[in-house]
């Protein structure tokens, strides 16, 4: 399987799953890898994810395959009071 490179950014507290990275960073993924597999790779509990945006569009299907150059932003739950 040939690898492709995407850009990933984890917002808020999810940065801890990416080694505290605060900006976008490149990730090499396998051809056909899905959003679900990306989330699993970083061991992010799905209950902590509020939204995933791919190339500026909110993506609700975790079986969406990743493509070269995709920009993936993963947002965590926000609490307040």
C-alpha angles and dihedrals in degrees: 000000000000117000126234131196125235133173119243130190124181115201129212119343092353089080087084088071089058097049093270093299108168101194140037116301134185120255126189112219134177120259108271095019111151135217089255091056090048091052090048091049090060092040093233111166107236089225088067094056118089099173144355120207121196117191091340096311126106108243119204099173113084090192089069109126119233120239132201111282096014115155110217122190119187118198126199129214115281122214131186145148 
